[in-house]
Amino acid sequence: MAEKDPLPIDVAPPIYPDWPTLIERAVDDISRILRSEAHMFQTSMGTAMELQISNAIAHLMTVALMISGGTCILCASILLLHQWLHWWQAFGIAGLSMLVAGILSNAAMRHPTESKT
């Protein structure tokens, strides 16, 4: 059996009058999809930014409370030391103890690769 050519050479392919409508619908669908994706991206970015801002505010409040608590404890220790020592000695001991605590906490927070061998 001989195979037949699906479209004979002398016959032109049919012309569909709906092509402009189909192209218009395709472009409209693509633009709607792009708009919805942009809206979802904007919504997710807004939510992520709100979460990061609230976390940053919570951390800042925690740091502020810790600083004020540390200041109160420092003042209380200086006033306690002042009962037995002069003011300059009480401030010196409190300052020295804070420096030693800072150096020790800095050494404890170092990574093992940063320490000297």
Buried (B, 14 or more C-beta within 10 A) or exposed (E): EEEEEEEEEEEEEEEEEEEEEEEEEEEEEEEEEEEEEEEEEEEEEEEEEEEEEEEEEEEEEEEEEEEEEEEEEBEEBBEEBBEEBEEEEBBBBBEEEEEEEEEEEEEEEEEEEEEEE
